[in-house]
Amino acid sequence: METFGAVLAVVTPLIAVPLTLITFYLRSLREHQLTTHAQLERRMEQCESGLQEWRRMLGGFERDFTTKEEWLRECMHARRQLEELSAAVIRIETTLRNGEWRMKNGE
């Protein structure tokens, strides 16, 4: 029994010290992974916010700087709408004047 105690006294430090070192090493690796992960998350969030800002800026440029074809198409559309409105106003004026003429002549 005394030899078992002596063997145990010799073997215990040989096992406990490496296990303790391995435990501390693994813990430091885990902490390093956590900090690296947090840094990467912050960088990704910054990249995403920067990308959203770029998209907003590009949208603004697209609205501000249209091509000549788009500008011409919009001008032609506006001109056509103006002509349609003018024709509608002329029809309304004609209808109103015909109504006034009929009222004056007793029809």
Buried (B, 14 or more C-beta within 10 A) or exposed (E): EEEEEEEEEEEEEEEEEEEEEEEEEEEEEEEEEEEEEEEEEEEEEEEEEEEEEEEEEEEEEEEEEEEEEEEEEEEEEEEEEEEEEEEEEEEEEEEEEEEEEEEEEEE
